[in-house]
Amino acid sequence: MTKRVKTMEAAPVLGLPLPDPEPAPGCKNCQGWARRRETARAAGNWTRVSDFNVLIRRCVH
Ligand SMILES: [Zn+2]
């Protein structure tokens, strides 16, 4: 009796880092979020960084 062990599982894609979206020049929302994003990044708060990235990406300017 052999137990099958899968050693080649598909790599999880959840942790794939996306490039940071650029804040639109002239958009106060984006500029504010980008500034706070940098503060969060400096603090190592990646959850917040990701939150701001989502906000900037979804911004309609
Ligand atoms: Zn914007």
N, CA, C, O and the ligand as a Tripos MOL2 file, in Angstrom:
@<TRIPOS>MOLECULE
protein
  245   243    62     0     0
PROTEIN
NO_CHARGES

@<TRIPOS>ATOM
      1 N           0.8320   -1.1990    0.0000 N.3       1 MET1
      2 CA          0.0000    0.0000    0.0000 C.3       1 MET1
      3 C           0.8700    1.2540    0.0000 C.2       1 MET1
      4 O           1.6800    1.4760    0.9000 O.2       1 MET1
      5 N           0.6800    2.0430   -1.0130 N.am      2 THR2
      6 CA          1.4920    3.2560   -1.0790 C.3       2 THR2
      7 C           0.6150    4.4850   -0.9180 C.2       2 THR2
      8 O          -0.5090    4.5480   -1.4170 O.2       2 THR2
      9 N           1.1380    5.4100   -0.2380 N.am      3 LYS3
     10 CA          0.4110    6.6720   -0.0740 C.3       3 LYS3
     11 C           0.9390    7.6840   -1.0750 C.2       3 LYS3
     12 O           2.1370    7.9580   -1.1290 O.2       3 LYS3
     13 N           0.0540    8.2190   -1.8440 N.am      4 ARG4
     14 CA          0.4920    9.1770   -2.8520 C.3       4 ARG4
     15 C           0.6910   10.5590   -2.2300 C.2       4 ARG4
     16 O          -0.1780   11.0980   -1.5450 O.2       4 ARG4
     17 N           1.8320   11.0810   -2.4930 N.am      5 VAL5
     18 CA          2.1100   12.4300   -1.9930 C.3       5 VAL5
     19 C           2.3500   13.3330   -3.1870 C.2       5 VAL5
     20 O           3.2570   13.1090   -3.9880 O.2       5 VAL5
     21 N           1.5300   14.3420   -3.2850 N.am      6 LYS6
     22 CA          1.7060   15.2950   -4.3910 C.3       6 LYS6
     23 C           2.7320   16.3430   -3.9750 C.2       6 LYS6
     24 O           2.5370   17.0850   -3.0120 O.2       6 LYS6
     25 N           3.7920   16.3820   -4.7010 N.am      7 THR7
     26 CA          4.8130   17.3680   -4.3540 C.3       7 THR7
     27 C           4.7710   18.5860   -5.2790 C.2       7 THR7
     28 O           5.4010   19.6110   -5.0200 O.2       7 THR7
     29 N           4.0150   18.4400   -6.3550 N.am      8 MET8
     30 CA          3.9920   19.5460   -7.3150 C.3       8 MET8
     31 C           2.6150   20.1940   -7.3780 C.2       8 MET8
     32 O           1.9720   20.2120   -8.4280 O.2       8 MET8
     33 N           2.1800   20.7140   -6.2660 N.am      9 GLU9
     34 CA          0.9120   21.4420   -6.2590 C.3       9 GLU9
     35 C           1.0600   22.7300   -7.0720 C.2       9 GLU9
     36 O           2.1470   23.2980   -7.1770 O.2       9 GLU9
     37 N          -0.0390   23.1640   -7.6310 N.am     10 ALA10
     38 CA         -0.0040   24.4220   -8.3610 C.3      10 ALA10
     39 C           0.3420   25.5530   -7.4020 C.2      10 ALA10
     40 O          -0.1310   25.5870   -6.2670 O.2      10 ALA10
     41 N           1.1610   26.4600   -7.8660 N.am     11 ALA11
     42 CA          1.5580   27.5770   -7.0220 C.3      11 ALA11
     43 C           0.3600   28.4750   -6.7470 C.2      11 ALA11
     44 O          -0.3990   28.7990   -7.6600 O.2      11 ALA11
     45 N           0.1900   28.8710   -5.5070 N.am     12 PRO12
     46 CA         -0.9170   29.7860   -5.2030 C.3      12 PRO12
     47 C          -0.6760   31.1530   -5.8240 C.2      12 PRO12
     48 O           0.4440   31.6630   -5.8170 O.2      12 PRO12
     49 N          -1.7320   31.7340   -6.3570 N.am     13 VAL13
     50 CA         -1.5770   33.0260   -7.0270 C.3      13 VAL13
     51 C          -2.0250   34.1830   -6.1390 C.2      13 VAL13
     52 O          -1.9060   35.3510   -6.5090 O.2      13 VAL13
     53 N          -2.5410   33.8380   -4.9630 N.am     14 LEU14
     54 CA         -3.0860   34.8880   -4.1040 C.3      14 LEU14
     55 C          -2.0310   35.9090   -3.6940 C.2      14 LEU14
     56 O          -2.3170   37.0990   -3.5570 O.2      14 LEU14
     57 N          -0.8120   35.4260   -3.5010 N.am     15 GLY15
     58 CA          0.2210   36.3380   -3.0300 C.3      15 GLY15
     59 C           0.9300   37.0860   -4.1330 C.2      15 GLY15
     60 O           1.9010   37.8020   -3.8870 O.2      15 GLY15
     61 N           0.4480   36.9230   -5.3470 N.am     16 LEU16
     62 CA          1.1090   37.5800   -6.4680 C.3      16 LEU16
     63 C           1.0490   39.0950   -6.3020 C.2      16 LEU16
     64 O          -0.0360   39.6730   -6.2370 O.2      16 LEU16
     65 N           2.1840   39.7200   -6.2360 N.am     17 PRO17
     66 CA          2.1630   41.1810   -6.0440 C.3      17 PRO17
     67 C           1.8030   41.9140   -7.3310 C.2      17 PRO17
     68 O           2.3630   41.6610   -8.3980 O.2      17 PRO17
     69 N           0.8740   42.8070   -7.1970 N.am     18 LEU18
     70 CA          0.5090   43.6270   -8.3510 C.3      18 LEU18
     71 C           1.3210   44.9050   -8.2960 C.2      18 LEU18
     72 O           1.6820   45.3690   -7.2140 O.2      18 LEU18
     73 N           1.6120   45.4770   -9.4540 N.am     19 PRO19
     74 CA          2.3240   46.7570   -9.4380 C.3      19 PRO19
     75 C           1.4320   47.8270   -8.8340 C.2      19 PRO19
     76 O           0.2200   47.8320   -9.0480 O.2      19 PRO19
     77 N           2.0290   48.7190   -8.0910 N.am     20 ASP20
     78 CA          1.2550   49.7930   -7.4820 C.3      20 ASP20
     79 C           0.6720   50.6960   -8.5570 C.2      20 ASP20
     80 O           1.3860   51.1260   -9.4620 O.2      20 ASP20
     81 N          -0.6100   50.9830   -8.4660 N.am     21 PRO21
     82 CA         -1.1990   51.9200   -9.4210 C.3      21 PRO21
     83 C          -0.6920   53.3260   -9.1580 C.2      21 PRO21
     84 O          -0.4940   53.7250   -8.0110 O.2      21 PRO21
     85 N          -0.4870   54.0630  -10.2250 N.am     22 GLU22
     86 CA         -0.0270   55.4470  -10.0900 C.3      22 GLU22
     87 C          -1.2180   56.3480   -9.8150 C.2      22 GLU22
     88 O          -2.2540   56.2170  -10.4660 O.2      22 GLU22
     89 N          -1.0860   57.2600   -8.8620 N.am     23 PRO23
     90 CA         -2.1680   58.2170   -8.6260 C.3      23 PRO23
     91 C          -2.2670   59.1830   -9.8030 C.2      23 PRO23
     92 O          -1.2540   59.6330  -10.3390 O.2      23 PRO23
     93 N          -3.4830   59.4920  -10.1900 N.am     24 ALA24
     94 CA         -3.6630   60.4200  -11.3060 C.3      24 ALA24
     95 C          -3.2760   61.8200  -10.8670 C.2      24 ALA24
     96 O          -3.7060   62.2880   -9.8120 O.2      24 ALA24
     97 N          -2.4580   62.4950  -11.6810 N.am     25 PRO25
     98 CA         -2.1020   63.8740  -11.3330 C.3      25 PRO25
     99 C          -3.3450   64.7510  -11.3720 C.2      25 PRO25
    100 O          -4.1310   64.6870  -12.3180 O.2      25 PRO25
    101 N          -3.5190   65.5700  -10.3360 N.am     26 GLY26
    102 CA         -4.6730   66.4530  -10.3230 C.3      26 GLY26
    103 C          -5.8720   65.8640   -9.6210 C.2      26 GLY26
    104 O          -6.8580   66.5660   -9.3950 O.2      26 GLY26
    105 N          -5.8140   64.5820   -9.2670 N.am     27 CYS27
    106 CA         -6.9280   63.9810   -8.5450 C.3      27 CYS27
    107 C          -6.5990   63.9910   -7.0590 C.2      27 CYS27
    108 O          -5.6710   63.3160   -6.6120 O.2      27 CYS27
    109 N          -7.3690   64.7650   -6.2990 N.am     28 LYS28
    110 CA         -7.0560   64.8990   -4.8780 C.3      28 LYS28
    111 C          -7.2360   63.5820   -4.1380 C.2      28 LYS28
    112 O          -6.4960   63.2790   -3.2020 O.2      28 LYS28
    113 N          -8.2100   62.8100   -4.5590 N.am     29 ASN29
    114 CA         -8.4090   61.5090   -3.9180 C.3      29 ASN29
    115 C          -7.1740   60.6380   -4.0740 C.2      29 ASN29
    116 O          -6.6470   60.0990   -3.1000 O.2      29 ASN29
    117 N          -6.7240   60.5100   -5.3040 N.am     30 CYS30
    118 CA         -5.5620   59.6640   -5.5830 C.3      30 CYS30
    119 C          -4.3200   60.1720   -4.8580 C.2      30 CYS30
    120 O          -3.5700   59.3920   -4.2700 O.2      30 CYS30
    121 N          -4.1110   61.4830   -4.9040 N.am     31 GLN31
    122 CA         -2.9210   62.0530   -4.2710 C.3      31 GLN31
    123 C          -2.9330   61.7650   -2.7720 C.2      31 GLN31
    124 O          -1.9120   61.3970   -2.1910 O.2      31 GLN31
    125 N          -4.0940   61.9380   -2.1580 N.am     32 GLY32
    126 CA         -4.2170   61.6810   -0.7210 C.3      32 GLY32
    127 C          -3.9850   60.2240   -0.3910 C.2      32 GLY32
    128 O          -3.2890   59.8960    0.5700 O.2      32 GLY32
    129 N          -4.5740   59.3460   -1.1950 N.am     33 TRP33
    130 CA         -4.4030   57.9140   -0.9440 C.3      33 TRP33
    131 C          -2.9590   57.5000   -1.1490 C.2      33 TRP33
    132 O          -2.4230   56.6940   -0.3880 O.2      33 TRP33
    133 N          -2.3220   58.0550   -2.1850 N.am     34 ALA34
    134 CA         -0.9370   57.6900   -2.4750 C.3      34 ALA34
    135 C          -0.0310   58.1020   -1.3130 C.2      34 ALA34
    136 O           0.8980   57.3850   -0.9410 O.2      34 ALA34
    137 N          -0.3280   59.2800   -0.7500 N.am     35 ARG35
    138 CA          0.4820   59.7550    0.3680 C.3      35 ARG35
    139 C           0.3110   58.8300    1.5780 C.2      35 ARG35
    140 O           1.2810   58.4630    2.2410 O.2      35 ARG35
    141 N          -0.9400   58.4660    1.8450 N.am     36 ARG36
    142 CA         -1.1920   57.5860    2.9890 C.3      36 ARG36
    143 C          -0.6680   56.1790    2.7130 C.2      36 ARG36
    144 O          -0.2760   55.4580    3.6300 O.2      36 ARG36
    145 N          -0.6680   55.8050    1.4450 N.am     37 ARG37
    146 CA         -0.1150   54.5050    1.0740 C.3      37 ARG37
    147 C           1.3680   54.4480    1.4250 C.2      37 ARG37
    148 O           1.8560   53.4440    1.9410 O.2      37 ARG37
    149 N           2.0800   55.5410    1.1370 N.am     38 GLU38
    150 CA          3.5090   55.5810    1.4490 C.3      38 GLU38
    151 C           3.7390   55.5200    2.9640 C.2      38 GLU38
    152 O           4.6850   54.8870    3.4320 O.2      38 GLU38
    153 N           2.8660   56.1810    3.7160 N.am     39 THR39
    154 CA          2.9700   56.1320    5.1720 C.3      39 THR39
    155 C           2.7650   54.7020    5.6650 C.2      39 THR39
    156 O           3.4930   54.2170    6.5300 O.2      39 THR39
    157 N           1.7630   54.0410    5.0990 N.am     40 ALA40
    158 CA          1.4780   52.6600    5.4950 C.3      40 ALA40
    159 C           2.6340   51.7410    5.1130 C.2      40 ALA40
    160 O           2.9940   50.8310    5.8590 O.2      40 ALA40
    161 N           3.2110   51.9960    3.9320 N.am     41 ARG41
    162 CA          4.3320   51.1650    3.4810 C.3      41 ARG41
    163 C           5.5280   51.3360    4.4080 C.2      41 ARG41
    164 O           6.2090   50.3700    4.7500 O.2      41 ARG41
    165 N           5.7720   52.5940    4.8140 N.am     42 ALA42
    166 CA          6.8960   52.8710    5.7090 C.3      42 ALA42
    167 C           6.7050   52.1600    7.0410 C.2      42 ALA42
    168 O           7.6680   51.7790    7.7060 O.2      42 ALA42
    169 N           5.4350   51.9910    7.4190 N.am     43 ALA43
    170 CA          5.1290   51.3300    8.6840 C.3      43 ALA43
    171 C           5.0580   49.8150    8.5230 C.2      43 ALA43
    172 O           4.8730   49.0880    9.4990 O.2      43 ALA43
    173 N           5.2070   49.3490    7.2930 N.am     44 GLY44
    174 CA          5.1470   47.9090    7.0620 C.3      44 GLY44
    175 C           3.7330   47.3650    7.1150 C.2      44 GLY44
    176 O           3.5270   46.1640    7.2930 O.2      44 GLY44
    177 N           2.7670   48.2420    6.9630 N.am     45 ASN45
    178 CA          1.3580   47.8400    7.0350 C.3      45 ASN45
    179 C           0.8460   47.5020    5.6330 C.2      45 ASN45
    180 O           0.2080   48.3290    4.9820 O.2      45 ASN45
    181 N           1.1260   46.3020    5.1850 N.am     46 TRP46
    182 CA          0.8500   45.9220    3.7990 C.3      46 TRP46
    183 C          -0.6460   45.7970    3.5300 C.2      46 TRP46
    184 O          -1.0890   45.9550    2.3930 O.2      46 TRP46
    185 N          -1.4090   45.5180    4.5530 N.am     47 THR47
    186 CA         -2.8580   45.4420    4.3690 C.3      47 THR47
    187 C          -3.3980   46.8020    3.9490 C.2      47 THR47
    188 O          -4.2200   46.9090    3.0390 O.2      47 THR47
    189 N          -2.9180   47.8450    4.6340 N.am     48 ARG48
    190 CA         -3.3470   49.2090    4.3020 C.3      48 ARG48
    191 C          -2.8510   49.6120    2.9210 C.2      48 ARG48
    192 O          -3.5750   50.2340    2.1440 O.2      48 ARG48
    193 N          -1.6120   49.2500    2.6270 N.am     49 VAL49
    194 CA         -1.0560   49.5670    1.3030 C.3      49 VAL49
    195 C          -1.9510   48.9820    0.2200 C.2      49 VAL49
    196 O          -2.2720   49.6460   -0.7660 O.2      49 VAL49
    197 N          -2.3440   47.7460    0.4150 N.am     50 SER50
    198 CA         -3.1970   47.0650   -0.5500 C.3      50 SER50
    199 C          -4.5630   47.7500   -0.6470 C.2      50 SER50
    200 O          -5.1260   47.8910   -1.7320 O.2      50 SER50
    201 N          -5.0870   48.1760    0.5200 N.am     51 ASP51
    202 CA         -6.3790   48.8790    0.5260 C.3      51 ASP51
    203 C          -6.3110   50.1450   -0.3150 C.2      51 ASP51
    204 O          -7.2100   50.4190   -1.1100 O.2      51 ASP51
    205 N          -5.2490   50.9120   -0.1400 N.am     52 PHE52
    206 CA         -5.1200   52.1630   -0.8830 C.3      52 PHE52
    207 C          -4.9120   51.8980   -2.3620 C.2      52 PHE52
    208 O          -5.3840   52.6600   -3.2060 O.2      52 PHE52
    209 N          -4.2110   50.8270   -2.6790 N.am     53 ASN53
    210 CA         -4.0290   50.4780   -4.0860 C.3      53 ASN53
    211 C          -5.3780   50.2120   -4.7430 C.2      53 ASN53
    212 O          -5.6250   50.6210   -5.8780 O.2      53 ASN53
    213 N          -6.2430   49.5210   -4.0110 N.am     54 VAL54
    214 CA         -7.5810   49.2260   -4.5400 C.3      54 VAL54
    215 C          -8.3460   50.5210   -4.7590 C.2      54 VAL54
    216 O          -8.9980   50.6990   -5.7880 O.2      54 VAL54
    217 N          -8.2640   51.4250   -3.7900 N.am     55 LEU55
    218 CA         -8.9690   52.7010   -3.9040 C.3      55 LEU55
    219 C          -8.4890   53.4880   -5.1270 C.2      55 LEU55
    220 O          -9.2910   54.0350   -5.8850 O.2      55 LEU55
    221 N          -7.1730   53.5330   -5.3020 N.am     56 ILE56
    222 CA         -6.6030   54.2910   -6.4200 C.3      56 ILE56
    223 C          -7.0050   53.6440   -7.7480 C.2      56 ILE56
    224 O          -7.3120   54.3350   -8.7200 O.2      56 ILE56
    225 N          -6.9970   52.3150   -7.7720 N.am     57 ARG57
    226 CA         -7.3530   51.6190   -9.0050 C.3      57 ARG57
    227 C          -8.8180   51.8650   -9.3870 C.2      57 ARG57
    228 O          -9.1670   51.9510  -10.5650 O.2      57 ARG57
    229 N          -9.6530   51.9740   -8.3630 N.am     58 ARG58
    230 CA        -11.0990   52.1070   -8.6300 C.3      58 ARG58
    231 C         -11.5200   53.5590   -8.7950 C.2      58 ARG58
    232 O         -12.6610   53.8370   -9.1620 O.2      58 ARG58
    233 N         -10.6180   54.4770   -8.5300 N.am     59 CYS59
    234 CA        -10.9680   55.8840   -8.5870 C.3      59 CYS59
    235 C         -11.3630   56.2650  -10.0200 C.2      59 CYS59
    236 O         -10.7300   55.8600  -10.9950 O.2      59 CYS59
    237 N         -12.4250   57.0530  -10.1040 N.am     60 VAL60
    238 CA        -12.8790   57.4870  -11.4190 C.3      60 VAL60
    239 C         -12.3420   58.8720  -11.7550 C.2      60 VAL60
    240 O         -12.5780   59.3930  -12.8450 O.2      60 VAL60
    241 N         -11.6110   59.4680  -10.7990 N.am     61 HIS61
    242 CA        -10.9920   60.7810  -10.9770 C.3      61 HIS61
    243 C         -12.0360   61.8470  -11.3190 C.2      61 HIS61
    244 O         -11.6900   63.0140  -11.5030 O.2      61 HIS61
    245 ZN         -8.2810   59.5660   -8.7210 Zn       62 ZN62
@<TRIPOS>BOND
     1     1     2 1
     2     2     3 1
     3     3     4 2
     4     3     5 am
     5     5     6 1
     6     6     7 1
     7     7     8 2
     8     7     9 am
     9     9    10 1
    10    10    11 1
    11    11    12 2
    12    11    13 am
    13    13    14 1
    14    14    15 1
    15    15    16 2
    16    15    17 am
    17    17    18 1
    18    18    19 1
    19    19    20 2
    20    19    21 am
    21    21    22 1
    22    22    23 1
    23    23    24 2
    24    23    25 am
    25    25    26 1
    26    26    27 1
    27    27    28 2
    28    27    29 am
    29    29    30 1
    30    30    31 1
    31    31    32 2
    32    31    33 am
    33    33    34 1
    34    34    35 1
    35    35    36 2
    36    35    37 am
    37    37    38 1
    38    38    39 1
    39    39    40 2
    40    39    41 am
    41    41    42 1
    42    42    43 1
    43    43    44 2
    44    43    45 am
    45    45    46 1
    46    46    47 1
    47    47    48 2
    48    47    49 am
    49    49    50 1
    50    50    51 1
    51    51    52 2
    52    51    53 am
    53    53    54 1
    54    54    55 1
    55    55    56 2
    56    55    57 am
    57    57    58 1
    58    58    59 1
    59    59    60 2
    60    59    61 am
    61    61    62 1
    62    62    63 1
    63    63    64 2
    64    63    65 am
    65    65    66 1
    66    66    67 1
    67    67    68 2
    68    67    69 am
    69    69    70 1
    70    70    71 1
    71    71    72 2
    72    71    73 am
    73    73    74 1
    74    74    75 1
    75    75    76 2
    76    75    77 am
    77    77    78 1
    78    78    79 1
    79    79    80 2
    80    79    81 am
    81    81    82 1
    82    82    83 1
    83    83    84 2
    84    83    85 am
    85    85    86 1
    86    86    87 1
    87    87    88 2
    88    87    89 am
    89    89    90 1
    90    90    91 1
    91    91    92 2
    92    91    93 am
    93    93    94 1
    94    94    95 1
    95    95    96 2
    96    95    97 am
    97    97    98 1
    98    98    99 1
    99    99   100 2
   100    99   101 am
   101   101   102 1
   102   102   103 1
   103   103   104 2
   104   103   105 am
   105   105   106 1
   106   106   107 1
   107   107   108 2
   108   107   109 am
   109   109   110 1
   110   110   111 1
   111   111   112 2
   112   111   113 am
   113   113   114 1
   114   114   115 1
   115   115   116 2
   116   115   117 am
   117   117   118 1
   118   118   119 1
   119   119   120 2
   120   119   121 am
   121   121   122 1
   122   122   123 1
   123   123   124 2
   124   123   125 am
   125   125   126 1
   126   126   127 1
   127   127   128 2
   128   127   129 am
   129   129   130 1
   130   130   131 1
   131   131   132 2
   132   131   133 am
   133   133   134 1
   134   134   135 1
   135   135   136 2
   136   135   137 am
   137   137   138 1
   138   138   139 1
   139   139   140 2
   140   139   141 am
   141   141   142 1
   142   142   143 1
   143   143   144 2
   144   143   145 am
   145   145   146 1
   146   146   147 1
   147   147   148 2
   148   147   149 am
   149   149   150 1
   150   150   151 1
   151   151   152 2
   152   151   153 am
   153   153   154 1
   154   154   155 1
   155   155   156 2
   156   155   157 am
   157   157   158 1
   158   158   159 1
   159   159   160 2
   160   159   161 am
   161   161   162 1
   162   162   163 1
   163   163   164 2
   164   163   165 am
   165   165   166 1
   166   166   167 1
   167   167   168 2
   168   167   169 am
   169   169   170 1
   170   170   171 1
   171   171   172 2
   172   171   173 am
   173   173   174 1
   174   174   175 1
   175   175   176 2
   176   175   177 am
   177   177   178 1
   178   178   179 1
   179   179   180 2
   180   179   181 am
   181   181   182 1
   182   182   183 1
   183   183   184 2
   184   183   185 am
   185   185   186 1
   186   186   187 1
   187   187   188 2
   188   187   189 am
   189   189   190 1
   190   190   191 1
   191   191   192 2
   192   191   193 am
   193   193   194 1
   194   194   195 1
   195   195   196 2
   196   195   197 am
   197   197   198 1
   198   198   199 1
   199   199   200 2
   200   199   201 am
   201   201   202 1
   202   202   203 1
   203   203   204 2
   204   203   205 am
   205   205   206 1
   206   206   207 1
   207   207   208 2
   208   207   209 am
   209   209   210 1
   210   210   211 1
   211   211   212 2
   212   211   213 am
   213   213   214 1
   214   214   215 1
   215   215   216 2
   216   215   217 am
   217   217   218 1
   218   218   219 1
   219   219   220 2
   220   219   221 am
   221   221   222 1
   222   222   223 1
   223   223   224 2
   224   223   225 am
   225   225   226 1
   226   226   227 1
   227   227   228 2
   228   227   229 am
   229   229   230 1
   230   230   231 1
   231   231   232 2
   232   231   233 am
   233   233   234 1
   234   234   235 1
   235   235   236 2
   236   235   237 am
   237   237   238 1
   238   238   239 1
   239   239   240 2
   240   239   241 am
   241   241   242 1
   242   242   243 1
   243   243   244 2
@<TRIPOS>SUBSTRUCTURE
     1 MET1         2 RESIDUE 1 A MET
     2 THR2         6 RESIDUE 1 A THR
     3 LYS3        10 RESIDUE 1 A LYS
     4 ARG4        14 RESIDUE 1 A ARG
     5 VAL5        18 RESIDUE 1 A VAL
     6 LYS6        22 RESIDUE 1 A LYS
     7 THR7        26 RESIDUE 1 A THR
     8 MET8        30 RESIDUE 1 A MET
     9 GLU9        34 RESIDUE 1 A GLU
    10 ALA10       38 RESIDUE 1 A ALA
    11 ALA11       42 RESIDUE 1 A ALA
    12 PRO12       46 RESIDUE 1 A PRO
    13 VAL13       50 RESIDUE 1 A VAL
    14 LEU14       54 RESIDUE 1 A LEU
    15 GLY15       58 RESIDUE 1 A GLY
    16 LEU16       62 RESIDUE 1 A LEU
    17 PRO17       66 RESIDUE 1 A PRO
    18 LEU18       70 RESIDUE 1 A LEU
    19 PRO19       74 RESIDUE 1 A PRO
    20 ASP20       78 RESIDUE 1 A ASP
    21 PRO21       82 RESIDUE 1 A PRO
    22 GLU22       86 RESIDUE 1 A GLU
    23 PRO23       90 RESIDUE 1 A PRO
    24 ALA24       94 RESIDUE 1 A ALA
    25 PRO25       98 RESIDUE 1 A PRO
    26 GLY26      102 RESIDUE 1 A GLY
    27 CYS27      106 RESIDUE 1 A CYS
    28 LYS28      110 RESIDUE 1 A LYS
    29 ASN29      114 RESIDUE 1 A ASN
    30 CYS30      118 RESIDUE 1 A CYS
    31 GLN31      122 RESIDUE 1 A GLN
    32 GLY32      126 RESIDUE 1 A GLY
    33 TRP33      130 RESIDUE 1 A TRP
    34 ALA34      134 RESIDUE 1 A ALA
    35 ARG35      138 RESIDUE 1 A ARG
    36 ARG36      142 RESIDUE 1 A ARG
    37 ARG37      146 RESIDUE 1 A ARG
    38 GLU38      150 RESIDUE 1 A GLU
    39 THR39      154 RESIDUE 1 A THR
    40 ALA40      158 RESIDUE 1 A ALA
    41 ARG41      162 RESIDUE 1 A ARG
    42 ALA42      166 RESIDUE 1 A ALA
    43 ALA43      170 RESIDUE 1 A ALA
    44 GLY44      174 RESIDUE 1 A GLY
    45 ASN45      178 RESIDUE 1 A ASN
    46 TRP46      182 RESIDUE 1 A TRP
    47 THR47      186 RESIDUE 1 A THR
    48 ARG48      190 RESIDUE 1 A ARG
    49 VAL49      194 RESIDUE 1 A VAL
    50 SER50      198 RESIDUE 1 A SER
    51 ASP51      202 RESIDUE 1 A ASP
    52 PHE52      206 RESIDUE 1 A PHE
    53 ASN53      210 RESIDUE 1 A ASN
    54 VAL54      214 RESIDUE 1 A VAL
    55 LEU55      218 RESIDUE 1 A LEU
    56 ILE56      222 RESIDUE 1 A ILE
    57 ARG57      226 RESIDUE 1 A ARG
    58 ARG58      230 RESIDUE 1 A ARG
    59 CYS59      234 RESIDUE 1 A CYS
    60 VAL60      238 RESIDUE 1 A VAL
    61 HIS61      242 RESIDUE 1 A HIS
    62 ZN62       245 GROUP 0 **** ****
